[in-house]
């Protein structure tokens, strides 16, 4: 029995090499959220596509190239995809509203009139960017992004606003030249000048009416109404159709919608954020 050979000892299994930890960027936050997860959750791209964008160096965090696997705090960093800033903070809200005539651009009204916040009908705290007076209709942006709101409303950033006005009378060449080249006096003081004025339609006759598109880059109170009145074209109806890159399109009066990431990115770009 002693001559029976012993079975060979089993060879030890080779040890698996240790997996390297995901790379981290200079600003990676251990308690943050993985960047590709934030991009996918914000609707920028699918998770796989977001990872590919990061690998290709097309995503930046506070100006530096992002690294796959890094974690960030979306409330404290500026993230850009292919050079355009995107909003990853779930607490930041952006809405477009088609304000009807008679609705006031305030949070509360002592006269009991309907406000733009009444139309939203939810408790999320957002504020209008600039104002539309009560008779004026059209596009209004509401957000809780203070930095973006400040820049959009500030005249130094020269964000264009586009209005379509129904006016009494027919605009002549002299009126158009005064509005766009010379400028016209307004009650607030000084003069105002439009970036452009385009005659859209004219209904001639004793009670002539015209449609004109007016583009301005300032938000002084009643500025479009006052400019048109100064050239004997009193406004019958006024609708804002565009604010910077944001368009009213087919949004029904009194309705609102949340902005897409592409629209938010375009607004950031318009004010140099």
C-alpha positions as MATLAB code, in Angstrom:
seq = 'XXXXXXXXXXXXXXXXXXXXXXXXXXXXXXXXXXXXXXXXXXXXXXXXXXXXXXXXXXXXXXXXXXXXXXXXXXXXXXXXXXXXXXXXXXXXXXXXXXXXXXXXXXXXXXXXXXXXXXXXXXXXXXXXXXXXXXXXXXXXXXXXXXXXXXXXXXXXXXXXXXXXXXXXXXXXXXXXXXXXXXXXXXXXXXXXXXXXXXXXXXXXXXXXXXXXXXXXXXXXXXXXXXXXXXXXXXXXXXXXXXXXXXXXXXXXXXXXXXXXXXXXXXXXXXXXX';
ca = [
       0.000    0.000    0.000;
       2.878    2.324    0.732;
       3.907    2.074   -2.945;
       0.638    3.660   -4.172;
       1.482    7.133   -5.548;
      -0.201   10.076   -3.937;
      -2.471   12.203   -6.162;
      -0.891   15.471   -7.282;
      -1.754   18.560   -5.300;
      -4.136   20.897   -7.148;
      -2.474   23.915   -8.593;
      -3.467   27.194   -6.951;
      -5.787   29.322   -9.064;
      -4.015   32.356  -10.523;
      -4.857   35.533   -8.737;
      -6.906   38.012  -10.725;
      -5.140   41.327  -11.202;
      -6.669   44.082   -9.104;
      -9.089   46.256  -11.047;
      -7.956   49.859  -11.133;
     -10.287   52.344   -9.479;
     -12.118   54.651  -11.854;
     -10.091   57.684  -12.757;
     -11.052   60.898  -11.074;
     -10.803   64.404  -12.316;
      -9.163   67.145  -10.346;
     -12.523   68.232   -8.986;
     -14.086   64.813   -8.420;
     -16.328   64.742   -5.341;
     -16.525   61.356   -3.520;
     -20.088   61.988   -2.389;
     -21.156   63.340   -5.789;
     -22.961   61.595   -8.629;
     -21.195   59.940  -11.556;
     -21.073   62.370  -14.438;
     -22.397   59.937  -17.055;
     -25.388   59.176  -14.815;
     -26.172   62.889  -14.491;
     -25.925   63.412  -18.240;
     -28.244   60.486  -18.932;
     -30.689   61.544  -16.202;
     -30.878   65.059  -17.629;
     -31.739   63.705  -21.069;
     -28.476   64.801  -22.693;
     -27.822   61.315  -24.064;
     -28.139   57.655  -23.090;
     -25.761   56.314  -20.433;
     -23.618   54.587  -23.051;
     -23.599   57.638  -25.309;
     -22.730   59.866  -22.324;
     -19.758   57.630  -21.499;
     -18.623   57.866  -25.114;
     -18.847   61.674  -25.038;
     -16.679   61.745  -21.909;
     -14.102   59.318  -23.376;
     -13.834   61.467  -26.490;
     -13.091   64.565  -24.406;
     -16.290   66.348  -25.412;
     -17.476   66.996  -21.848;
     -15.943   69.614  -19.560;
     -16.429   70.355  -15.872;
     -15.643   73.939  -14.876;
     -13.632   74.309  -18.064;
     -11.430   71.204  -17.727;
     -11.860   67.979  -19.693;
     -13.991   65.499  -17.766;
     -12.803   62.002  -16.863;
     -14.989   58.908  -17.124;
     -16.152   57.764  -13.695;
     -15.645   61.040  -11.872;
     -18.321   62.239   -9.486;
     -19.572   65.806   -9.375;
     -21.993   67.925   -7.389;
     -24.369   69.260  -10.079;
     -25.264   72.275   -7.929;
     -21.677   73.526   -7.781;
     -20.114   72.928  -11.204;
     -20.592   74.143  -14.763;
     -20.806   71.214  -17.185;
     -20.570   71.687  -20.952;
     -21.088   69.149  -23.742;
     -19.369   69.904  -27.032;
     -18.785   73.450  -25.817;
     -22.389   74.182  -24.796;
     -23.269   74.454  -21.124;
     -25.992   72.107  -19.855;
     -28.049   72.204  -16.667;
     -27.662   69.056  -14.544;
     -29.036   70.482  -11.303;
     -32.440   68.823  -10.758;
     -33.461   71.790   -8.620;
     -33.135   74.258  -11.524;
     -36.432   74.804  -13.355;
     -37.073   76.488  -16.701;
     -40.529   77.119  -18.181;
     -41.927   78.940  -21.210;
     -45.399   80.445  -20.774;
     -47.744   82.027  -23.307;
     -49.156   84.901  -21.253;
     -52.684   85.956  -22.210;
     -53.817   89.595  -22.140;
     -54.977   90.746  -18.709;
     -52.668   88.434  -16.743;
     -50.104   90.323  -14.656;
     -46.405   89.474  -14.421;
     -46.135   89.352  -10.631;
     -46.243   86.695   -7.940;
     -49.163   88.372   -6.110;
     -51.577   91.100   -7.156;
     -53.313   93.370   -4.604;
     -56.193   93.870   -7.057;
     -56.854   90.141   -7.226;
     -56.018   89.777  -10.908;
     -54.698   86.491  -12.302;
     -50.904   86.289  -12.169;
     -48.510   84.282  -14.302;
     -47.787   82.054  -11.290;
     -51.508   81.304  -10.999;
     -51.345   79.901  -14.537;
     -48.543   77.511  -13.573;
     -50.635   76.051  -10.788;
     -47.855   74.385   -8.817;
     -45.827   75.171   -5.723;
     -42.371   75.130   -7.314;
     -40.772   78.513   -6.797;
     -39.942   80.178  -10.112;
     -39.973   83.842  -11.088;
     -40.527   85.586  -14.437;
     -37.534   86.916  -16.341;
     -38.416   90.549  -16.908;
     -42.018   91.659  -17.375;
     -44.779   91.840  -19.908;
     -47.369   94.509  -19.091;
     -50.941   93.324  -18.506;
     -52.295   93.991  -22.041;
     -49.257   92.393  -23.751;
     -49.410   88.727  -24.679;
     -46.882   86.099  -25.557;
     -43.661   84.458  -24.522;
     -42.514   84.706  -20.916;
     -39.648   82.745  -19.369;
     -39.876   81.658  -15.730;
     -36.992   80.107  -13.810;
     -35.263   79.819  -10.451;
     -31.833   80.090  -12.095;
     -30.807   83.461  -10.675;
     -27.620   83.919  -12.676;
     -29.273   83.148  -16.005;
     -32.290   85.321  -15.163;
     -30.089   88.299  -14.276;
     -28.111   88.122  -17.499;
     -31.149   87.665  -19.730;
     -32.860   90.705  -18.219;
     -29.792   92.977  -18.012;
     -29.471   95.417  -20.938;
     -25.686   94.985  -21.155;
     -26.146   91.459  -22.592;
     -28.388   92.821  -25.365;
     -30.620   89.753  -25.625;
     -33.092   90.477  -28.458;
     -36.855   90.378  -27.931;
     -39.172   89.969  -30.905;
     -42.741   91.317  -30.919;
     -45.563   91.288  -33.441;
     -47.777   94.369  -33.127;
     -51.100   95.170  -34.693;
     -51.148   98.929  -35.133;
     -53.491  101.592  -36.470;
     -52.284  103.127  -39.711;
     -49.704  102.211  -42.331;
     -45.962  102.447  -41.584;
     -44.214  104.692  -44.076;
     -40.526  104.719  -44.919;
     -39.967  107.742  -42.720;
     -41.465  105.996  -39.690;
     -39.367  102.873  -40.270;
     -36.214  104.971  -40.640;
     -36.902  106.834  -37.396;
     -37.563  103.586  -35.509;
     -34.435  101.779  -36.703;
     -31.883  104.488  -37.534;
     -32.597  107.763  -35.779;
     -34.396  106.560  -32.656;
     -37.519  108.078  -31.132;
     -38.129  109.830  -27.789;
     -40.022  107.831  -25.162;
     -41.667  108.930  -21.886;
     -39.065  107.127  -19.756;
     -36.503  109.610  -21.022;
     -33.987  109.607  -23.812;
     -34.540  107.793  -27.085;
     -35.117  104.189  -28.069;
     -34.192  102.483  -31.309;
     -35.310   99.118  -32.680;
     -32.865   96.551  -34.030;
     -35.290   95.968  -36.888;
     -38.884   96.684  -37.915;
     -40.519   94.556  -40.604;
     -43.943   95.212  -42.116;
     -45.727   91.837  -42.149;
     -49.135   92.856  -43.492;
     -51.144   95.991  -44.303;
     -54.918   96.370  -44.475;
     -55.387   99.757  -46.189;
     -58.442  101.977  -46.036;
     -60.026  104.586  -43.779;
     -59.488  102.310  -40.770;
     -56.081  101.047  -41.883;
     -54.402   98.397  -39.759;
     -50.945   96.886  -40.095;
     -48.922   94.046  -38.626;
     -45.288   94.866  -37.861;
     -42.543   92.753  -36.350;
     -40.307   94.721  -33.991;
     -37.008   93.472  -32.563;
     -35.480   95.303  -29.588;
     -32.753   94.349  -27.142;
     -33.984   96.219  -24.110;
     -36.805   95.614  -21.675;
     -37.859   99.090  -20.531;
     -41.524   99.295  -19.569;
     -43.888   99.809  -22.530;
     -40.892  100.435  -24.776;
     -42.392   98.916  -27.945;
     -45.782  100.573  -27.417;
     -44.140  103.939  -26.790;
     -41.837  103.667  -29.798;
     -44.701  102.891  -32.172;
     -46.884  105.627  -30.675;
     -44.037  108.099  -31.288;
     -44.369  107.525  -35.061;
     -48.192  107.688  -35.028;
     -48.730  103.918  -35.035;
     -50.737  103.264  -31.852;
     -50.746   99.629  -30.782;
     -53.997   97.670  -30.843;
     -52.482   94.313  -29.869;
     -48.944   93.292  -28.919;
     -47.530   89.755  -28.728;
     -43.953   88.730  -27.845;
     -43.001   85.829  -30.090;
     -39.333   85.319  -29.237;
     -36.895   85.984  -26.379;
     -33.290   85.417  -27.412;
     -33.181   81.936  -28.988;
     -36.423   80.875  -27.273;
     -39.524   80.867  -29.517;
     -43.219   80.914  -28.667;
     -44.096   78.615  -31.577;
     -47.477   76.883  -31.090;
     -47.783   77.156  -27.340;
     -51.456   77.942  -26.654;
     -52.419   81.075  -24.663;
     -52.359   80.331  -20.930;
     -50.284   77.166  -21.447;
     -46.723   76.464  -20.393;
     -44.061   73.855  -21.012;
     -40.727   72.910  -19.543;
     -37.721   73.872  -21.640;
     -35.579   71.216  -23.277;
     -31.892   70.887  -22.468;
     -31.086   72.252  -25.926;
     -33.154   75.380  -25.230;
     -31.516   75.920  -21.834;
     -28.093   75.487  -23.435;
     -28.995   78.051  -26.099;
     -30.044   80.555  -23.421;
     -26.759   80.004  -21.557;
     -24.858   80.584  -24.779;
     -26.810   83.761  -25.527;
     -25.551   85.391  -22.310;
     -22.031   83.947  -22.312;
     -22.451   81.380  -19.538;
];
